[in-house]
Amino acid sequence: MRLSAELAAFSDRLGHQFSKPELLIRALTHASIASPQRPDNQRLEFLGDRVLGLVIADALLKSDTEAREGQLAPRYNALVRKETCAAIAREIGLGDVLKLGRSEMKSGGRRKEALLGDAMEAVIAAVFEDAGFDAAKALVLRHWQSRIASVDLDARDAKTSLQEWAQARGHPPPDYVEIARKGPDHAPIFTIEARLASGETAEASAPSKRAAEQAAAKSLLDRLG
């Protein structure tokens, strides 16, 4: 089997040439277009998540030999979470080569964070299955290295930090309220307001509720100093 020109170009961007091209095709096949003859990428996603986690954990230990587990864990979470996987998928144009069903394409599947993140993990697994752990590790380090080098010393997500701020002062956890939704169904923009019981608020907009909540929490944290 030979890859199409489009997939061959993607392999170049990825930095891995597949000896078993069918693995890459499977990694890029979403459940919306899968069939008995064309399996989807869910099993590869499961494996890729574990491979990514091991590579990132090892890289963090080597990059900071003095850090305690409590410092490493939030950095690890920041590097392996779905948003980071999706961001890297966008950098290498993964969305352009995803194989999706018609309904998923119409709903903007090529831009969806969850689909991109899942497919990125599946591609990591495809490389692992094609050429072994060292090849998968090289792939992850190649595309994650700048983030590993620059991950915040305290990389706890903003929602967690805001909740800890509130609890330390005897307040209940913050509330996150959707105050607006704009744009077409396939590309919505959500506006979320983060609210503390003490009255402080901040709002932010993003293409997903989760991202908007994080951005609102960060904005409120910045305001609180």
C-alpha positions in Angstrom: 0.0 0.0 0.0 1.2 3.5 -0.9 0.1 6.7 0.8 -1.6 9.4 -1.2 0.3 12.5 -2.0 -1.7 14.3 0.8 -0.8 11.7 3.4 2.8 11.5 2.2 3.1 15.2 2.8 1.6 14.8 6.2 4.2 12.1 7.0 6.9 14.5 6.1 5.5 17.2 8.4 5.2 14.5 11.1 8.8 13.4 10.6 8.1 9.7 10.2 7.9 7.5 7.1 5.6 4.6 7.6 6.7 1.1 6.6 3.0 0.1 7.3 1.0 2.9 5.8 -2.3 1.3 6.9 -1.4 2.3 10.4 -1.4 6.0 9.6 -4.7 5.6 7.7 -6.3 3.9 10.7 -5.0 6.6 13.0 -6.7 9.3 10.9 -10.0 7.4 10.6 -12.8 8.8 12.8 -15.6 6.6 14.0 -18.1 8.5 11.9 -16.7 6.9 8.7 -15.5 3.6 10.1 -16.7 0.2 8.8 -15.6 -3.4 9.3 -13.2 -3.0 6.4 -12.0 0.4 7.7 -11.5 0.3 11.5 -11.5 3.6 13.4 -8.7 5.1 15.5 -10.1 4.6 19.0 -7.9 1.7 20.0 -4.8 3.5 18.7 -5.9 6.6 20.7 -6.0 4.5 23.8 -2.5 3.3 23.2 -1.1 6.6 22.1 -2.3 8.3 25.3 -0.2 5.9 27.3 2.9 6.3 25.1 2.7 10.0 25.2 2.3 10.0 29.0 5.4 7.8 29.5 7.6 10.0 27.1 6.5 13.2 28.8 6.9 11.9 32.3 10.5 10.7 31.5 11.3 14.0 29.7 10.1 16.1 32.7 12.2 14.0 35.2 15.3 14.5 33.0 14.6 18.2 32.5 14.4 19.0 36.2 16.2 16.6 38.4 15.3 18.5 41.6 11.5 18.9 41.1 9.2 17.2 43.5 6.2 15.1 42.4 3.8 18.0 43.4 5.7 20.3 40.9 6.0 17.7 38.2 2.3 16.6 38.1 0.8 19.9 37.0 3.5 20.3 34.3 2.7 16.8 33.1 -1.0 17.4 33.0 -0.4 20.6 31.0 1.6 18.8 28.4 -0.6 15.7 27.9 -4.0 17.2 28.1 -6.3 17.2 25.0 -5.9 20.9 24.3 -2.1 20.5 24.0 -2.5 17.5 21.7 -5.0 19.4 19.6 -2.7 22.4 19.4 0.2 20.3 18.0 -2.3 18.6 15.6 -3.1 22.0 14.2 0.6 22.9 13.9 1.2 19.9 11.6 -2.1 20.2 9.7 -3.6 17.0 11.0 -7.1 18.2 10.6 -6.7 18.5 6.8 -6.1 14.8 6.5 -8.6 13.4 9.0 -11.1 10.9 7.5 -14.5 11.9 8.7 -18.1 11.1 7.9 -20.3 13.6 6.1 -22.2 14.7 9.2 -19.0 15.2 11.2 -17.4 17.2 8.4 -20.5 19.4 8.2 -20.3 20.1 11.9 -16.7 21.3 11.7 -15.0 18.1 12.8 -11.7 19.1 11.3 -11.5 21.9 13.8 -12.9 20.2 16.9 -10.5 20.0 19.8 -11.5 16.6 21.0 -11.2 15.0 17.5 -7.8 16.6 16.8 -6.5 15.6 20.2 -7.7 12.0 19.9 -6.2 11.7 16.4 -2.9 13.1 17.5 -2.7 10.4 20.2 -3.7 7.8 17.6 -0.9 9.0 15.3 1.6 8.6 18.1 0.4 5.0 18.6 0.6 4.4 14.9 4.3 5.4 14.9 4.9 3.1 18.0 3.2 0.2 16.2 5.1 0.9 13.0 8.6 1.4 14.4 8.7 0.9 18.1 9.0 3.0 21.2 12.2 4.9 20.2 10.5 6.2 17.1 7.4 7.2 19.0 9.5 8.9 21.6 11.5 10.8 19.0 8.2 12.0 17.4 6.8 13.3 20.7 10.0 15.0 21.7 10.3 16.6 18.3 6.8 18.2 18.5 6.6 18.7 22.3 10.1 19.9 23.0 9.5 23.6 23.0 6.5 23.1 25.3 8.5 20.9 27.6 11.2 23.5 27.9 8.8 26.3 28.6 6.1 24.7 30.7 5.4 26.9 33.7 7.1 25.9 36.9 3.6 25.8 38.4 1.4 24.6 35.5 -1.8 24.0 37.3 -4.7 25.0 35.1 -6.4 28.3 35.9 -9.7 26.7 37.1 -7.8 24.6 39.7 -5.8 27.6 40.8 -8.9 29.8 41.2 -10.7 27.1 43.2 -7.7 26.8 45.5 -7.7 30.6 45.9 -11.3 30.6 46.9 -11.0 27.7 49.3 -8.0 29.2 51.0 -10.3 32.2 51.9 -13.2 30.1 53.0 -15.3 30.7 49.9 -17.2 28.0 47.9 -15.8 27.0 44.5 -16.3 29.5 41.7 -19.3 29.3 39.3 -19.0 29.3 35.5 -22.0 30.6 33.7 -22.5 30.7 29.9 -23.6 34.2 29.1 -23.5 34.1 25.3 -23.0 31.8 22.4 -22.4 33.1 18.9 -21.6 31.8 15.5 -22.8 28.8 13.5 -23.3 25.3 15.1 -20.2 24.0 13.5 -18.0 26.8 14.8 -19.6 28.3 17.9 -17.9 30.9 20.2 -18.9 30.6 23.9 -18.6 33.4 26.4 -18.3 32.2 30.0 -18.3 34.3 33.2 -16.4 33.1 36.2 -18.0 34.2 39.4 -16.8 34.1 43.0 -19.2 34.2 46.0 -17.4 37.4 47.1 -18.6 39.1 44.0 -15.6 39.2 41.7 -16.3 38.2 38.1 -14.5 38.0 34.8 -15.5 36.7 31.4 -13.8 35.3 28.3 -14.7 33.8 25.0 -13.4 30.7 23.2 -14.5 28.0 20.6 -15.3 25.5 23.4 -16.9 25.9 26.9 -13.9 24.3 28.5 -11.4 26.7 26.9 -13.7 29.7 27.7 -13.9 28.6 31.4 -10.2 28.3 31.6 -9.7 31.7 30.0 -12.3 33.3 32.3 -10.6 31.7 35.4 -7.2 33.1 34.3 -8.6 36.5 33.7 -10.1 36.5 37.2 -6.9 35.3 38.7 -5.0 38.1 37.0 -7.5 40.6 38.3 -7.1 39.2 41.8 -3.4 39.5 41.6 
